[in-house]
Structures are given as C-alpha cells and as structure tokens.
C-alpha cells in the first residue's frame, strides 16, 4: 500500500460523497473510479484528521 497525506490548507476543490461527507475532490473521484476500472489506483481507505486527510492507496 501507499499512504498519501494531503494537508487541508493545500486542498483547492471539495466534493461530497454519497453519504454526505465533504471531502477533497480527489477522494470523491477515486471513490467513483477505483472499483472496476483497470489502470486506476484503488483507494482502499481514507481518514480525516484535524489538519489533513490520509489516503490509503494500492501501490502500483
């Protein structure tokens, strides 16, 4: 796996997941395409921290 940390102050665009959670657009897009699309890194999990988000991704 690979872990990516995204600081909140670096997030330019936000989106909303089907459950209503407001998250970085990167998480929304990866959530939509990471299952069933060959060649796209799969988002395994994400965690919201006070000052950042952690994304757990499959390692290519």
PDBQT receptor file of N, H, CA, C and O in Angstrom, charges set to zero:
ATOM      1  N   UNK A   1       0.837  -1.195   0.000  1.00  0.00    +0.000 N 
ATOM      2  CA  UNK A   1       0.000   0.000   0.000  1.00  0.00    +0.000 C 
ATOM      3  C   UNK A   1       0.875   1.249   0.000  1.00  0.00    +0.000 C 
ATOM      4  O   UNK A   1       2.064   1.200   0.316  1.00  0.00    +0.000 OA
ATOM      5  N   UNK A   2       0.270   2.340  -0.354  1.00  0.00    +0.000 N 
ATOM      6  H   UNK A   2      -0.696   2.380  -0.611  1.00  0.00    +0.000 HD
ATOM      7  CA  UNK A   2       0.916   3.654  -0.284  1.00  0.00    +0.000 C 
ATOM      8  C   UNK A   2       0.001   4.559   0.532  1.00  0.00    +0.000 C 
ATOM      9  O   UNK A   2      -1.222   4.493   0.405  1.00  0.00    +0.000 OA
ATOM     10  N   UNK A   3       0.593   5.400   1.365  1.00  0.00    +0.000 N 
ATOM     11  H   UNK A   3       1.586   5.454   1.469  1.00  0.00    +0.000 HD
ATOM     12  CA  UNK A   3      -0.182   6.336   2.176  1.00  0.00    +0.000 C 
ATOM     13  C   UNK A   3       0.155   7.754   1.725  1.00  0.00    +0.000 C 
ATOM     14  O   UNK A   3       1.321   8.145   1.672  1.00  0.00    +0.000 OA
ATOM     15  N   UNK A   4      -0.874   8.503   1.408  1.00  0.00    +0.000 N 
ATOM     16  H   UNK A   4      -1.821   8.185   1.452  1.00  0.00    +0.000 HD
ATOM     17  CA  UNK A   4      -0.697   9.882   0.945  1.00  0.00    +0.000 C 
ATOM     18  C   UNK A   4      -1.347  10.818   1.963  1.00  0.00    +0.000 C 
ATOM     19  O   UNK A   4      -2.506  10.636   2.333  1.00  0.00    +0.000 OA
ATOM     20  N   UNK A   5      -0.598  11.808   2.405  1.00  0.00    +0.000 N 
ATOM     21  H   UNK A   5       0.344  11.956   2.104  1.00  0.00    +0.000 HD
ATOM     22  CA  UNK A   5      -1.119  12.814   3.332  1.00  0.00    +0.000 C 
ATOM     23  C   UNK A   5      -1.390  14.093   2.549  1.00  0.00    +0.000 C 
ATOM     24  O   UNK A   5      -0.517  14.600   1.845  1.00  0.00    +0.000 OA
ATOM     25  N   UNK A   6      -2.604  14.604   2.681  1.00  0.00    +0.000 N 
ATOM     26  H   UNK A   6      -3.313  14.192   3.254  1.00  0.00    +0.000 HD
ATOM     27  CA  UNK A   6      -2.995  15.832   1.993  1.00  0.00    +0.000 C 
ATOM     28  C   UNK A   6      -3.353  16.877   3.057  1.00  0.00    +0.000 C 
ATOM     29  O   UNK A   6      -4.395  16.765   3.703  1.00  0.00    +0.000 OA
ATOM     30  N   UNK A   7      -2.500  17.891   3.243  1.00  0.00    +0.000 N 
ATOM     31  H   UNK A   7      -1.654  17.982   2.718  1.00  0.00    +0.000 HD
ATOM     32  CA  UNK A   7      -2.809  18.942   4.220  1.00  0.00    +0.000 C 
ATOM     33  C   UNK A   7      -4.064  19.726   3.815  1.00  0.00    +0.000 C 
ATOM     34  O   UNK A   7      -4.259  20.022   2.636  1.00  0.00    +0.000 OA
ATOM     35  N   UNK A   8      -4.901  20.056   4.778  1.00  0.00    +0.000 N 
ATOM     36  H   UNK A   8      -4.743  19.815   5.736  1.00  0.00    +0.000 HD
ATOM     37  CA  UNK A   8      -6.142  20.791   4.496  1.00  0.00    +0.000 C 
ATOM     38  C   UNK A   8      -5.891  22.115   3.772  1.00  0.00    +0.000 C 
ATOM     39  O   UNK A   8      -6.664  22.500   2.894  1.00  0.00    +0.000 OA
ATOM     40  N   UNK A   9      -4.823  22.805   4.135  1.00  0.00    +0.000 N 
ATOM     41  H   UNK A   9      -4.195  22.493   4.848  1.00  0.00    +0.000 HD
ATOM     42  CA  UNK A   9      -4.579  24.115   3.526  1.00  0.00    +0.000 C 
ATOM     43  C   UNK A   9      -4.121  24.021   2.073  1.00  0.00    +0.000 C 
ATOM     44  O   UNK A   9      -3.996  25.046   1.403  1.00  0.00    +0.000 OA
ATOM     45  N   UNK A  10      -3.871  22.821   1.580  1.00  0.00    +0.000 N 
ATOM     46  H   UNK A  10      -3.973  21.988   2.124  1.00  0.00    +0.000 HD
ATOM     47  CA  UNK A  10      -3.474  22.626   0.178  1.00  0.00    +0.000 C 
ATOM     48  C   UNK A  10      -4.640  22.148  -0.693  1.00  0.00    +0.000 C 
ATOM     49  O   UNK A  10      -4.486  22.003  -1.905  1.00  0.00    +0.000 OA
ATOM     50  N   UNK A  11      -5.786  21.907  -0.092  1.00  0.00    +0.000 N 
ATOM     51  H   UNK A  11      -5.911  22.025   0.893  1.00  0.00    +0.000 HD
ATOM     52  CA  UNK A  11      -6.944  21.405  -0.833  1.00  0.00    +0.000 C 
ATOM     53  C   UNK A  11      -7.653  22.578  -1.500  1.00  0.00    +0.000 C 
ATOM     54  O   UNK A  11      -8.101  23.509  -0.831  1.00  0.00    +0.000 OA
ATOM     55  N   UNK A  12      -7.747  22.521  -2.816  1.00  0.00    +0.000 N 
ATOM     56  H   UNK A  12      -7.383  21.765  -3.360  1.00  0.00    +0.000 HD
ATOM     57  CA  UNK A  12      -8.353  23.606  -3.595  1.00  0.00    +0.000 C 
ATOM     58  C   UNK A  12      -9.823  23.329  -3.934  1.00  0.00    +0.000 C 
ATOM     59  O   UNK A  12     -10.638  24.249  -4.000  1.00  0.00    +0.000 OA
ATOM     60  N   UNK A  13     -10.151  22.041  -4.148  1.00  0.00    +0.000 N 
ATOM     61  H   UNK A  13      -9.490  21.293  -4.095  1.00  0.00    +0.000 HD
ATOM     62  CA  UNK A  13     -11.513  21.698  -4.558  1.00  0.00    +0.000 C 
ATOM     63  C   UNK A  13     -12.070  20.621  -3.639  1.00  0.00    +0.000 C 
ATOM     64  O   UNK A  13     -11.385  19.662  -3.284  1.00  0.00    +0.000 OA
ATOM     65  N   UNK A  14     -13.325  20.806  -3.267  1.00  0.00    +0.000 N 
ATOM     66  H   UNK A  14     -13.881  21.585  -3.555  1.00  0.00    +0.000 HD
ATOM     67  CA  UNK A  14     -14.008  19.886  -2.370  1.00  0.00    +0.000 C 
ATOM     68  C   UNK A  14     -15.181  19.243  -3.100  1.00  0.00    +0.000 C 
ATOM     69  O   UNK A  14     -15.713  19.800  -4.061  1.00  0.00    +0.000 OA
ATOM     70  N   UNK A  15     -15.572  18.073  -2.632  1.00  0.00    +0.000 N 
ATOM     71  H   UNK A  15     -15.140  17.621  -1.852  1.00  0.00    +0.000 HD
ATOM     72  CA  UNK A  15     -16.712  17.379  -3.196  1.00  0.00    +0.000 C 
ATOM     73  C   UNK A  15     -17.482  16.699  -2.086  1.00  0.00    +0.000 C 
ATOM     74  O   UNK A  15     -17.149  16.833  -0.909  1.00  0.00    +0.000 OA
ATOM     75  N   UNK A  16     -18.518  15.964  -2.470  1.00  0.00    +0.000 N 
ATOM     76  H   UNK A  16     -18.789  15.854  -3.427  1.00  0.00    +0.000 HD
ATOM     77  CA  UNK A  16     -19.353  15.286  -1.489  1.00  0.00    +0.000 C 
ATOM     78  C   UNK A  16     -19.525  13.829  -1.886  1.00  0.00    +0.000 C 
ATOM     79  O   UNK A  16     -19.834  13.518  -3.036  1.00  0.00    +0.000 OA
ATOM     80  N   UNK A  17     -19.322  12.941  -0.922  1.00  0.00    +0.000 N 
ATOM     81  H   UNK A  17     -19.071  13.193   0.013  1.00  0.00    +0.000 HD
ATOM     82  CA  UNK A  17     -19.523  11.513  -1.136  1.00  0.00    +0.000 C 
ATOM     83  C   UNK A  17     -21.011  11.194  -1.034  1.00  0.00    +0.000 C 
ATOM     84  O   UNK A  17     -21.775  12.005  -0.510  1.00  0.00    +0.000 OA
ATOM     85  N   UNK A  18     -21.440  10.026  -1.525  1.00  0.00    +0.000 N 
ATOM     86  H   UNK A  18     -20.820   9.367  -1.951  1.00  0.00    +0.000 HD
ATOM     87  CA  UNK A  18     -22.858   9.660  -1.435  1.00  0.00    +0.000 C 
ATOM     88  C   UNK A  18     -23.416   9.693  -0.005  1.00  0.00    +0.000 C 
ATOM     89  O   UNK A  18     -24.612   9.912   0.188  1.00  0.00    +0.000 OA
ATOM     90  N   UNK A  19     -22.549   9.476   0.997  1.00  0.00    +0.000 N 
ATOM     91  H   UNK A  19     -21.577   9.299   0.840  1.00  0.00    +0.000 HD
ATOM     92  CA  UNK A  19     -23.020   9.501   2.390  1.00  0.00    +0.000 C 
ATOM     93  C   UNK A  19     -23.101  10.919   2.957  1.00  0.00    +0.000 C 
ATOM     94  O   UNK A  19     -23.440  11.099   4.127  1.00  0.00    +0.000 OA
ATOM     95  N   UNK A  20     -22.790  11.930   2.133  1.00  0.00    +0.000 N 
ATOM     96  H   UNK A  20     -22.515  11.784   1.183  1.00  0.00    +0.000 HD
ATOM     97  CA  UNK A  20     -22.892  13.320   2.557  1.00  0.00    +0.000 C 
ATOM     98  C   UNK A  20     -21.620  13.916   3.115  1.00  0.00    +0.000 C 
ATOM     99  O   UNK A  20     -21.596  15.100   3.452  1.00  0.00    +0.000 OA
ATOM    100  N   UNK A  21     -20.558  13.129   3.222  1.00  0.00    +0.000 N 
ATOM    101  H   UNK A  21     -20.578  12.167   2.948  1.00  0.00    +0.000 HD
ATOM    102  CA  UNK A  21     -19.293  13.627   3.763  1.00  0.00    +0.000 C 
ATOM    103  C   UNK A  21     -18.649  14.605   2.787  1.00  0.00    +0.000 C 
ATOM    104  O   UNK A  21     -18.568  14.330   1.589  1.00  0.00    +0.000 OA
ATOM    105  N   UNK A  22     -18.190  15.746   3.300  1.00  0.00    +0.000 N 
ATOM    106  H   UNK A  22     -18.255  15.969   4.272  1.00  0.00    +0.000 HD
ATOM    107  CA  UNK A  22     -17.472  16.744   2.484  1.00  0.00    +0.000 C 
ATOM    108  C   UNK A  22     -15.993  16.422   2.560  1.00  0.00    +0.000 C 
ATOM    109  O   UNK A  22     -15.386  16.485   3.629  1.00  0.00    +0.000 OA
ATOM    110  N   UNK A  23     -15.415  16.077   1.414  1.00  0.00    +0.000 N 
ATOM    111  H   UNK A  23     -15.908  16.027   0.545  1.00  0.00    +0.000 HD
ATOM    112  CA  UNK A  23     -14.028  15.616   1.350  1.00  0.00    +0.000 C 
ATOM    113  C   UNK A  23     -13.339  16.249   0.139  1.00  0.00    +0.000 C 
ATOM    114  O   UNK A  23     -14.002  16.828  -0.722  1.00  0.00    +0.000 OA
ATOM    115  N   UNK A  24     -12.010  16.137   0.073  1.00  0.00    +0.000 N 
ATOM    116  H   UNK A  24     -11.472  15.666   0.772  1.00  0.00    +0.000 HD
ATOM    117  CA  UNK A  24     -11.316  16.631  -1.120  1.00  0.00    +0.000 C 
ATOM    118  C   UNK A  24     -11.850  15.948  -2.382  1.00  0.00    +0.000 C 
ATOM    119  O   UNK A  24     -12.204  14.770  -2.357  1.00  0.00    +0.000 OA
ATOM    120  N   UNK A  25     -11.903  16.688  -3.465  1.00  0.00    +0.000 N 
ATOM    121  H   UNK A  25     -11.615  17.646  -3.485  1.00  0.00    +0.000 HD
ATOM    122  CA  UNK A  25     -12.408  16.155  -4.731  1.00  0.00    +0.000 C 
ATOM    123  C   UNK A  25     -11.632  14.912  -5.155  1.00  0.00    +0.000 C 
ATOM    124  O   UNK A  25     -12.200  14.017  -5.781  1.00  0.00    +0.000 OA
ATOM    125  N   UNK A  26     -10.352  14.844  -4.825  1.00  0.00    +0.000 N 
ATOM    126  H   UNK A  26      -9.891  15.571  -4.316  1.00  0.00    +0.000 HD
ATOM    127  CA  UNK A  26      -9.535  13.669  -5.155  1.00  0.00    +0.000 C 
ATOM    128  C   UNK A  26     -10.147  12.393  -4.580  1.00  0.00    +0.000 C 
ATOM    129  O   UNK A  26     -10.156  11.361  -5.251  1.00  0.00    +0.000 OA
ATOM    130  N   UNK A  27     -10.655  12.446  -3.360  1.00  0.00    +0.000 N 
ATOM    131  H   UNK A  27     -10.648  13.284  -2.815  1.00  0.00    +0.000 HD
ATOM    132  CA  UNK A  27     -11.275  11.272  -2.737  1.00  0.00    +0.000 C 
ATOM    133  C   UNK A  27     -12.567  10.915  -3.453  1.00  0.00    +0.000 C 
ATOM    134  O   UNK A  27     -12.831   9.739  -3.702  1.00  0.00    +0.000 OA
ATOM    135  N   UNK A  28     -13.379  11.919  -3.788  1.00  0.00    +0.000 N 
ATOM    136  H   UNK A  28     -13.164  12.874  -3.585  1.00  0.00    +0.000 HD
ATOM    137  CA  UNK A  28     -14.642  11.675  -4.492  1.00  0.00    +0.000 C 
ATOM    138  C   UNK A  28     -14.379  10.976  -5.821  1.00  0.00    +0.000 C 
ATOM    139  O   UNK A  28     -15.029   9.982  -6.144  1.00  0.00    +0.000 OA
ATOM    140  N   UNK A  29     -13.424  11.496  -6.591  1.00  0.00    +0.000 N 
ATOM    141  H   UNK A  29     -12.896  12.304  -6.329  1.00  0.00    +0.000 HD
ATOM    142  CA  UNK A  29     -13.144  10.927  -7.912  1.00  0.00    +0.000 C 
ATOM    143  C   UNK A  29     -12.552   9.532  -7.808  1.00  0.00    +0.000 C 
ATOM    144  O   UNK A  29     -12.947   8.639  -8.558  1.00  0.00    +0.000 OA
ATOM    145  N   UNK A  30     -11.610   9.327  -6.890  1.00  0.00    +0.000 N 
ATOM    146  H   UNK A  30     -11.289  10.052  -6.281  1.00  0.00    +0.000 HD
ATOM    147  CA  UNK A  30     -11.034   7.991  -6.712  1.00  0.00    +0.000 C 
ATOM    148  C   UNK A  30     -12.093   7.000  -6.244  1.00  0.00    +0.000 C 
ATOM    149  O   UNK A  30     -12.077   5.842  -6.661  1.00  0.00    +0.000 OA
ATOM    150  N   UNK A  31     -13.003   7.431  -5.392  1.00  0.00    +0.000 N 
ATOM    151  H   UNK A  31     -13.016   8.372  -5.053  1.00  0.00    +0.000 HD
ATOM    152  CA  UNK A  31     -14.078   6.562  -4.920  1.00  0.00    +0.000 C 
ATOM    153  C   UNK A  31     -14.957   6.106  -6.082  1.00  0.00    +0.000 C 
ATOM    154  O   UNK A  31     -15.417   4.965  -6.107  1.00  0.00    +0.000 OA
ATOM    155  N   UNK A  32     -15.186   6.994  -7.035  1.00  0.00    +0.000 N 
ATOM    156  H   UNK A  32     -14.811   7.921  -7.015  1.00  0.00    +0.000 HD
ATOM    157  CA  UNK A  32     -16.039   6.664  -8.184  1.00  0.00    +0.000 C 
ATOM    158  C   UNK A  32     -15.374   5.694  -9.161  1.00  0.00    +0.000 C 
ATOM    159  O   UNK A  32     -16.035   4.805  -9.698  1.00  0.00    +0.000 OA
ATOM    160  N   UNK A  33     -14.074   5.861  -9.392  1.00  0.00    +0.000 N 
ATOM    161  H   UNK A  33     -13.538   6.584  -8.956  1.00  0.00    +0.000 HD
ATOM    162  CA  UNK A  33     -13.432   5.085 -10.452  1.00  0.00    +0.000 C 
ATOM    163  C   UNK A  33     -12.515   3.971  -9.960  1.00  0.00    +0.000 C 
ATOM    164  O   UNK A  33     -12.024   3.185 -10.769  1.00  0.00    +0.000 OA
ATOM    165  N   UNK A  34     -12.277   3.885  -8.672  1.00  0.00    +0.000 N 
ATOM    166  H   UNK A  34     -12.676   4.524  -8.014  1.00  0.00    +0.000 HD
ATOM    167  CA  UNK A  34     -11.270   2.926  -8.208  1.00  0.00    +0.000 C 
ATOM    168  C   UNK A  34     -11.771   1.489  -8.186  1.00  0.00    +0.000 C 
ATOM    169  O   UNK A  34     -10.965   0.570  -8.034  1.00  0.00    +0.000 OA
ATOM    170  N   UNK A  35     -13.052   1.268  -8.329  1.00  0.00    +0.000 N 
ATOM    171  H   UNK A  35     -13.706   2.014  -8.452  1.00  0.00    +0.000 HD
ATOM    172  CA  UNK A  35     -13.549  -0.103  -8.398  1.00  0.00    +0.000 C 
ATOM    173  C   UNK A  35     -14.035  -0.373  -9.815  1.00  0.00    +0.000 C 
ATOM    174  O   UNK A  35     -14.925   0.308 -10.324  1.00  0.00    +0.000 OA
ATOM    175  N   UNK A  36     -13.446  -1.360 -10.429  1.00  0.00    +0.000 N 
ATOM    176  H   UNK A  36     -12.723  -1.913 -10.015  1.00  0.00    +0.000 HD
ATOM    177  CA  UNK A  36     -13.894  -1.764 -11.747  1.00  0.00    +0.000 C 
ATOM    178  C   UNK A  36     -13.210  -1.105 -12.924  1.00  0.00    +0.000 C 
ATOM    179  O   UNK A  36     -13.499  -1.460 -14.067  1.00  0.00    +0.000 OA
ATOM    180  N   UNK A  37     -12.325  -0.171 -12.694  1.00  0.00    +0.000 N 
ATOM    181  H   UNK A  37     -12.090   0.117 -11.766  1.00  0.00    +0.000 HD
ATOM    182  CA  UNK A  37     -11.607   0.478 -13.791  1.00  0.00    +0.000 C 
ATOM    183  C   UNK A  37     -10.150   0.032 -13.770  1.00  0.00    +0.000 C 
ATOM    184  O   UNK A  37      -9.399   0.370 -12.855  1.00  0.00    +0.000 OA
ATOM    185  N   UNK A  38      -9.767  -0.718 -14.771  1.00  0.00    +0.000 N 
ATOM    186  H   UNK A  38     -10.377  -0.993 -15.514  1.00  0.00    +0.000 HD
ATOM    187  CA  UNK A  38      -8.378  -1.166 -14.852  1.00  0.00    +0.000 C 
ATOM    188  C   UNK A  38      -7.472   0.031 -15.093  1.00  0.00    +0.000 C 
ATOM    189  O   UNK A  38      -7.834   0.957 -15.819  1.00  0.00    +0.000 OA
ATOM    190  N   UNK A  39      -6.311   0.009 -14.492  1.00  0.00    +0.000 N 
ATOM    191  H   UNK A  39      -6.017  -0.744 -13.902  1.00  0.00    +0.000 HD
ATOM    192  CA  UNK A  39      -5.342   1.072 -14.696  1.00  0.00    +0.000 C 
ATOM    193  C   UNK A  39      -5.495   2.252 -13.756  1.00  0.00    +0.000 C 
ATOM    194  O   UNK A  39      -4.713   3.200 -13.831  1.00  0.00    +0.000 OA
ATOM    195  N   UNK A  40      -6.484   2.218 -12.874  1.00  0.00    +0.000 N 
ATOM    196  H   UNK A  40      -7.119   1.448 -12.813  1.00  0.00    +0.000 HD
ATOM    197  CA  UNK A  40      -6.680   3.294 -11.905  1.00  0.00    +0.000 C 
ATOM    198  C   UNK A  40      -6.282   2.773 -10.533  1.00  0.00    +0.000 C 
ATOM    199  O   UNK A  40      -6.730   1.708 -10.109  1.00  0.00    +0.000 OA
ATOM    200  N   UNK A  41      -5.443   3.527  -9.846  1.00  0.00    +0.000 N 
ATOM    201  H   UNK A  41      -5.079   4.392 -10.191  1.00  0.00    +0.000 HD
ATOM    202  CA  UNK A  41      -5.031   3.129  -8.499  1.00  0.00    +0.000 C 
ATOM    203  C   UNK A  41      -6.261   3.077  -7.604  1.00  0.00    +0.000 C 
ATOM    204  O   UNK A  41      -7.081   3.995  -7.610  1.00  0.00    +0.000 OA
ATOM    205  N   UNK A  42      -6.384   2.007  -6.838  1.00  0.00    +0.000 N 
ATOM    206  H   UNK A  42      -5.718   1.261  -6.833  1.00  0.00    +0.000 HD
ATOM    207  CA  UNK A  42      -7.556   1.813  -5.997  1.00  0.00    +0.000 C 
ATOM    208  C   UNK A  42      -7.405   2.530  -4.660  1.00  0.00    +0.000 C 
ATOM    209  O   UNK A  42      -6.383   2.398  -3.987  1.00  0.00    +0.000 OA
ATOM    210  N   UNK A  43      -8.419   3.283  -4.284  1.00  0.00    +0.000 N 
ATOM    211  H   UNK A  43      -9.250   3.391  -4.830  1.00  0.00    +0.000 HD
ATOM    212  CA  UNK A  43      -8.488   3.919  -2.973  1.00  0.00    +0.000 C 
ATOM    213  C   UNK A  43      -9.014   2.878  -2.000  1.00  0.00    +0.000 C 
ATOM    214  O   UNK A  43     -10.172   2.471  -2.087  1.00  0.00    +0.000 OA
ATOM    215  N   UNK A  44      -8.165   2.446  -1.074  1.00  0.00    +0.000 N 
ATOM    216  H   UNK A  44      -7.224   2.776  -1.004  1.00  0.00    +0.000 HD
ATOM    217  CA  UNK A  44      -8.552   1.415  -0.126  1.00  0.00    +0.000 C 
ATOM    218  C   UNK A  44      -9.284   1.987   1.084  1.00  0.00    +0.000 C 
ATOM    219  O   UNK A  44     -10.231   1.386   1.591  1.00  0.00    +0.000 OA
ATOM    220  N   UNK A  45      -8.839   3.146   1.537  1.00  0.00    +0.000 N 
ATOM    221  H   UNK A  45      -8.070   3.634   1.125  1.00  0.00    +0.000 HD
ATOM    222  CA  UNK A  45      -9.418   3.770   2.735  1.00  0.00    +0.000 C 
ATOM    223  C   UNK A  45      -8.980   5.219   2.792  1.00  0.00    +0.000 C 
ATOM    224  O   UNK A  45      -7.986   5.592   2.170  1.00  0.00    +0.000 OA
ATOM    225  N   UNK A  46      -9.699   6.024   3.517  1.00  0.00    +0.000 N 
ATOM    226  H   UNK A  46     -10.507   5.720   4.022  1.00  0.00    +0.000 HD
ATOM    227  CA  UNK A  46      -9.273   7.394   3.776  1.00  0.00    +0.000 C 
ATOM    228  C   UNK A  46      -9.657   7.745   5.199  1.00  0.00    +0.000 C 
ATOM    229  O   UNK A  46     -10.627   7.220   5.747  1.00  0.00    +0.000 OA
ATOM    230  N   UNK A  47      -8.873   8.651   5.794  1.00  0.00    +0.000 N 
ATOM    231  H   UNK A  47      -8.086   9.078   5.349  1.00  0.00    +0.000 HD
ATOM    232  CA  UNK A  47      -9.078   9.055   7.181  1.00  0.00    +0.000 C 
ATOM    233  C   UNK A  47      -8.989  10.575   7.255  1.00  0.00    +0.000 C 
ATOM    234  O   UNK A  47      -8.077  11.180   6.691  1.00  0.00    +0.000 OA
ATOM    235  N   UNK A  48      -9.934  11.183   7.949  1.00  0.00    +0.000 N 
ATOM    236  H   UNK A  48     -10.675  10.692   8.407  1.00  0.00    +0.000 HD
ATOM    237  CA  UNK A  48      -9.904  12.630   8.153  1.00  0.00    +0.000 C 
ATOM    238  C   UNK A  48      -9.250  12.934   9.490  1.00  0.00    +0.000 C 
ATOM    239  O   UNK A  48      -9.684  12.436  10.529  1.00  0.00    +0.000 OA
ATOM    240  N   UNK A  49      -8.209  13.747   9.461  1.00  0.00    +0.000 N 
ATOM    241  H   UNK A  49      -7.857  14.151   8.617  1.00  0.00    +0.000 HD
ATOM    242  CA  UNK A  49      -7.516  14.204  10.659  1.00  0.00    +0.000 C 
ATOM    243  C   UNK A  49      -7.801  15.697  10.828  1.00  0.00    +0.000 C 
ATOM    244  O   UNK A  49      -8.306  16.328   9.900  1.00  0.00    +0.000 OA
ATOM    245  N   UNK A  50      -7.489  16.277  11.989  1.00  0.00    +0.000 N 
ATOM    246  H   UNK A  50      -7.079  15.765  12.744  1.00  0.00    +0.000 HD
ATOM    247  CA  UNK A  50      -7.790  17.698  12.196  1.00  0.00    +0.000 C 
ATOM    248  C   UNK A  50      -7.185  18.634  11.137  1.00  0.00    +0.000 C 
ATOM    249  O   UNK A  50      -7.832  19.600  10.731  1.00  0.00    +0.000 OA
ATOM    250  N   UNK A  51      -5.961  18.359  10.690  1.00  0.00    +0.000 N 
ATOM    251  H   UNK A  51      -5.436  17.575  11.019  1.00  0.00    +0.000 HD
ATOM    252  CA  UNK A  51      -5.291  19.267   9.753  1.00  0.00    +0.000 C 
ATOM    253  C   UNK A  51      -4.992  18.657   8.393  1.00  0.00    +0.000 C 
ATOM    254  O   UNK A  51      -4.343  19.294   7.563  1.00  0.00    +0.000 OA
ATOM    255  N   UNK A  52      -5.454  17.430   8.148  1.00  0.00    +0.000 N 
ATOM    256  H   UNK A  52      -5.981  16.913   8.823  1.00  0.00    +0.000 HD
ATOM    257  CA  UNK A  52      -5.134  16.776   6.879  1.00  0.00    +0.000 C 
ATOM    258  C   UNK A  52      -6.049  15.579   6.651  1.00  0.00    +0.000 C 
ATOM    259  O   UNK A  52      -6.855  15.207   7.503  1.00  0.00    +0.000 OA
ATOM    260  N   UNK A  53      -5.894  14.995   5.473  1.00  0.00    +0.000 N 
ATOM    261  H   UNK A  53      -5.240  15.297   4.780  1.00  0.00    +0.000 HD
ATOM    262  CA  UNK A  53      -6.554  13.745   5.132  1.00  0.00    +0.000 C 
ATOM    263  C   UNK A  53      -5.464  12.733   4.810  1.00  0.00    +0.000 C 
ATOM    264  O   UNK A  53      -4.439  13.084   4.227  1.00  0.00    +0.000 OA
ATOM    265  N   UNK A  54      -5.684  11.484   5.190  1.00  0.00    +0.000 N 
ATOM    266  H   UNK A  54      -6.517  11.199   5.664  1.00  0.00    +0.000 HD
ATOM    267  CA  UNK A  54      -4.782  10.400   4.812  1.00  0.00    +0.000 C 
ATOM    268  C   UNK A  54      -5.519   9.508   3.832  1.00  0.00    +0.000 C 
ATOM    269  O   UNK A  54      -6.655   9.104   4.079  1.00  0.00    +0.000 OA
ATOM    270  N   UNK A  55      -4.868   9.203   2.715  1.00  0.00    +0.000 N 
ATOM    271  H   UNK A  55      -3.945   9.531   2.514  1.00  0.00    +0.000 HD
ATOM    272  CA  UNK A  55      -5.428   8.296   1.721  1.00  0.00    +0.000 C 
ATOM    273  C   UNK A  55      -4.579   7.041   1.694  1.00  0.00    +0.000 C 
ATOM    274  O   UNK A  55      -3.356   7.112   1.568  1.00  0.00    +0.000 OA
ATOM    275  N   UNK A  56      -5.220   5.902   1.812  1.00  0.00    +0.000 N 
ATOM    276  H   UNK A  56      -6.213   5.844   1.915  1.00  0.00    +0.000 HD
ATOM    277  CA  UNK A  56      -4.531   4.621   1.717  1.00  0.00    +0.000 C 
ATOM    278  C   UNK A  56      -4.847   4.069   0.335  1.00  0.00    +0.000 C 
ATOM    279  O   UNK A  56      -5.998   3.766   0.019  1.00  0.00    +0.000 OA
ATOM    280  N   UNK A  57      -3.812   3.945  -0.477  1.00  0.00    +0.000 N 
ATOM    281  H   UNK A  57      -2.877   4.191  -0.220  1.00  0.00    +0.000 HD
ATOM    282  CA  UNK A  57      -3.964   3.547  -1.873  1.00  0.00    +0.000 C 
ATOM    283  C   UNK A  57      -3.208   2.259  -2.140  1.00  0.00    +0.000 C 
ATOM    284  O   UNK A  57      -2.239   1.943  -1.450  1.00  0.00    +0.000 OA
ATOM    285  N   UNK A  58      -3.660   1.509  -3.153  1.00  0.00    +0.000 N 
ATOM    286  H   UNK A  58      -4.448   1.766  -3.713  1.00  0.00    +0.000 HD
ATOM    287  CA  UNK A  58      -2.863   0.368  -3.573  1.00  0.00    +0.000 C 
ATOM    288  C   UNK A  58      -1.582   0.906  -4.187  1.00  0.00    +0.000 C 
ATOM    289  O   UNK A  58      -1.595   1.948  -4.842  1.00  0.00    +0.000 OA
ATOM    290  N   UNK A  59      -0.508   0.222  -3.987  1.00  0.00    +0.000 N 
ATOM    291  H   UNK A  59      -0.497  -0.625  -3.456  1.00  0.00    +0.000 HD
ATOM    292  CA  UNK A  59       0.758   0.671  -4.567  1.00  0.00    +0.000 C 
ATOM    293  C   UNK A  59       0.883   0.099  -5.976  1.00  0.00    +0.000 C 
ATOM    294  O   UNK A  59       0.742  -1.108  -6.172  1.00  0.00    +0.000 OA
ATOM    295  N   UNK A  60       1.150   0.964  -6.959  1.00  0.00    +0.000 N 
ATOM    296  H   UNK A  60       1.265   1.945  -6.800  1.00  0.00    +0.000 HD
ATOM    297  CA  UNK A  60       1.235   0.472  -8.347  1.00  0.00    +0.000 C 
ATOM    298  C   UNK A  60       2.429  -0.433  -8.572  1.00  0.00    +0.000 C 
ATOM    299  O   UNK A  60       2.633  -0.922  -9.683  1.00  0.00    +0.000 OA
TER     300      UNK A  60
